[in-house]
């Protein structure tokens, strides 16, 4: 396990750059490589332990990062695109999110052999997606305009 904060941050930045490069070369969404790399460096290989590295700064740091990502993502949303798809978006963010959370949690326990606590955290991370994650996925998949508008919301 890495105990030096500077070395840990360097590993995170370097691995993130590699993940972005792999995504660019393979034409797959970067989030796939970033999630896989995070799982490998953390729970699987045990190289990075965020709680011991950052201590009390971990929660506020993650909260600030999430706030910035959500704020930036919300700047790209256009309310006029929501016209005619409100009910679909409503179901997606309520029932769809709940189903996703349950399925990913159970699959994480059964397939990845994670504890329920870690599976819930992993599921919560993957269920909360905004335009920052969705737009690169839409560029790869290229659905029709109506589906694209629903997924952006």
Secondary structure by P-SEA (a helix, b strand, c coil): ccccaaaaaaaaaaaaaaaaaaaaaacccaaaaaaaaaaaacccccccccccccccaaaaaaaaaaaaaaaaaaaacccccccccaaaaaaaaaaaaaaaaaaaaaaaaacccccaaaaaaaaaaaaccccaaaaaaaaaacccaaaaaaaac
